[in-house]
Amino acid sequence: MKNEIKNVGIIGSGVMGHGIALTFARYGYQVTMNDISQEFLDNAMGAIRAGKYGLDSLIQKSKITKEEAETVISRINTTTDLHDLKDCNLIVEAVPEDRDMKGKIFNELDKICHEETIFASNTSGIMISDLSSFTSRGAKFIGMHWFNPPQIMKLVEIVKGPETSVETVDLIKSLSLTMEKVPVIVNDSPGFFTTRFINSWLMEAYRIFEEGIAGIYEIDQMSKLAFGFPMGPFELSDLIGLDTILHISEYMFDEMKNPAYAPPTLLKKLVLSGYTGDKKGSKGGFYKFFGIHAEK
Ligand SMILES: NC(=O)c1ccc[n+]([C@@H]2O[C@H](COP(=O)([O-])OP(=O)(O)OC[C@H]3O[C@@H](n4cnc5c(N)ncnc54)[C@H](O)[C@@H]3O)[C@@H](O)[C@H]2O)c1
């Protein structure tokens, strides 16, 4: 079932935003991708074409033809002006994990977009009730939490705020299914299920390393070999982005006051030194900072 969503606005074209934009476009939706500079948007279009999970890799694997790839590209427009999103039926926000930044953007969009437009946030853990309070559309505000890389990962954690309507939940659920995702619905709480779960695991791994019990590579190796995890906690951290993890853990600790969620100094030290993970504009992540050359 296709739904009434045709035009999707994506705010933020970074690690998650460009992958979400590509996924929507691949499944036939018109996408308008917004960021603060045209340079960032051009980089994102470059990653959509030639990134590790981009269209070129799909052509190489014979999953799509060159012509289909061009059709996908033609469905994506870029803009630095939020007003160009005024006719979107759905907004998916993927800017950094900062409550005030997200709130300001939603507040602005609330005035620009039609009242039927659905607002979804890809926040990793900020409460949906908190973000929706910046708008006048609680019933049409929802968490649509994708996983990295969005082109590949199947789960969409749908977060139902206290005011989110049943219609909005059903629509985002059916929309996710049209993109061959597996939607799971959860109730609003800091970190929802997935981030609360993974955050405590990551923080504990950082502390075990800080206490000198085992090295970074060794912790990653043990996590994979003992438990069958596809990635260890440090590899996963470098992929997610250490700044994102720091923001999430600070927010989770502030909200829940559970010391298990508090970020250790090590994480803050790396982020402040410009080591924010394996992404553009960063000096690298844990592996680079500690000079570990092992294959991840
Ligand atoms: N990285 C992950 O693995 C992951 C997974 C799930 C959810 N998330 C969440 O997704 C969101 C985005 O994370 P990311 O890793 O893609 O971050 P990122 O830093 O890679 O990208 C954020 C993008 O937003 C842009 N931006 C900043 N201010 C903006 C503004 N005012 N208007 C428009 N664009 C703006 C930045 O220029 C950047 O391109 C965060 O809330 C994060 O918690 C991240």
The ligand as an ORCA input file, in Angstrom:
! r2SCAN-3c Opt
* xyz 0 1
  N      24.973      8.463     13.533
  C      24.180      7.453     13.889
  O      24.592      6.280     13.887
  C      22.744      7.720     14.254
  C      21.829      6.642     14.298
  C      20.479      6.905     14.579
  C      20.074      8.204     14.856
  N      21.005      9.239     14.836
  C      20.528     10.596     15.091
  O      20.374     11.260     13.835
  C      20.609     12.674     14.010
  C      21.690     13.114     13.041
  O      22.877     12.379     13.335
  P      24.067     12.259     12.268
  O      24.966     11.186     12.789
  O      23.505     12.160     10.896
  O      24.776     13.681     12.453
  P      25.787     14.428     11.475
  O      26.569     15.360     12.325
  O      26.507     13.458     10.595
  O      24.804     15.270     10.497
  C      24.025     16.331     10.936
  C      23.782     17.256      9.747
  O      22.875     18.283     10.147
  C      23.320     19.496      9.573
  N      22.774     20.635     10.314
  C      23.247     21.238     11.430
  N      22.465     22.268     11.779
  C      21.467     22.323     10.854
  C      20.365     23.184     10.664
  N      20.101     24.189     11.509
  N      19.554     22.966      9.606
  C      19.797     21.952      8.736
  N      20.840     21.105      8.870
  C      21.660     21.296      9.915
  C      24.834     19.404      9.641
  O      25.458     20.348      8.771
  C      25.057     17.960      9.251
  O      25.172     17.807      7.843
  C      20.960     12.869     15.477
  O      19.815     13.208     16.190
  C      21.455     11.483     15.895
  O      21.337     11.267     17.276
  C      22.315      9.034     14.512
*
